[in-house]
Amino acid sequence: MLPGRLAALPPGSFARLAELLDPFAPGAPPVSLSVGDPRGAVPEFVTDAIACHAHEFGEYPPINGTREWREAAAGWLRRRFALPESAIDERHFLPLNGTREGLFLATFVTTPETKSGARPVILLPNPFYQCYAASILAAGAEPVFVPALVENQFLPDYAALPETILRRTSSAFLCSPSNPEGACASDEYWRTLFMIADRYDFTVFADECYADIWLAEPPTCALPVRFAQCGGFDRLLTFHSLSKRSALPGLRSGIVAGDSELIAKFRAFRNYAGPQVPMPIMAASAAAWNDEAHVAANRAAYAERFRLAGRVLGNRLNLRLPAGGFFLWLDIGDGEAAALRLWREAGIRVLPGAYMGHETEPGNRRSNPGFRYIRVALVHELSTIEATLGRLADLVGEPVREVA
């Protein structure tokens, strides 16, 4: 049981998946498509940087990163988001031990004790990355789960919330490209969200760790939209990760960028919490932020996997290819029943969509926006994906019955 406020959290997605599947033997040699764990060779420049700077493990790292890292981070932010040099400097970003660390801690520096005389509210999409809910509860705020449905292009309609909620809102999470659906917020969507944030005085947490993985075109991102809107980054913190961009999840390295006043508060908080990024890791991270060739190669590999998925599944399931990210979000009737069947009959491990969602009507499983879905991570080599998706389509190409 987690202590204090976090005791209210249900078991995590993968703990629930283990409870569902582990009592049963897999029906074939197991293949996991449940975890978004990028695969591939680590770029040589990453291992070289760590080796060259290994002696620096003997030193305490600076909380705001090394000069080399800061220059690389600023350069990437300007290039990637077409921002003028004057728009981004060292006041606007910090290194992170992966985006999860930043997303979890962000609420600690932005959540007041009360908002409009009541317990503050933090908005999050439903389905959602589990870290959001943990962060909200740990900060003492009330989570408000806003459905991301096919009817609203899998993006939460924060603008439709009642004023009684918005007046109490201290921050709002948005993932774009979204996990699990792969939906991308448009320029209009971002502008509307920032207009609401300005009106009701709350912070936008833009989780954009999949921003460099897309199929047709780069997603519209928060920093350039906000800069065009107000000439700065007021009320915005955006999070980016080398786990996804560079397929380096074990490096545990990311960036938080945005409002200089919020970044200053974040820096002060992290000085107490102490989550510095080791200097050899920052050296490798700087090399990764400076290089685009490996990112383009990763993106091309994902695009090839999605083309293959389209060929294998297109005529047997109502396949919708995502705009970004590396997940399939497949509507198969009952995601939990499908996940259990795939494991017991074919050894295929997928994540039921309900395990990333929240019931809007307690006790009604169908009210969970993820109920009908499974999330499938396309992180393996092509031969594994082709064989596994073919078997998946054979087994759940028709709606499956609900788990009792």
Buried (B, 14 or more C-beta within 10 A) or exposed (E): EEEEBEEEBEEBBBEBBEEBBEEEEBBEEEBBBBBBEBEBEBBEBBEEBBEEBEEBEEEEBBBBBBEBBBBBBBBBBBEBBEBEEEBBEBEBBBBBBBBBBBBBBBBBBBBEEEBBEEEBBBBBBBBBBBBBBBBBBBBBBBBBBBBBBBEBBBBBBBEEBEEEBBBBBBBBBBBBBBBBBBBBBBEEBBBBBBEBBEEBEBBBBBBBBBBBBBBEEBBBBBBBBBBEBEEBBBBBBBBBBBBBBBBBBEBBBBBBBBBBEBBEBBBEBBEEEEBBBBBBBBBBBBBBBBBBEBBEEBBEBBBEBBEBBEEBBEEBBEBBBBBBBBBBBBBBBBBBBBBBBBBBBBBBBBBBBBBBBBBBEEEEEEBBBBBBBBBBBBBBEEEBBBEBBEBBBEBBEEEBEEBE
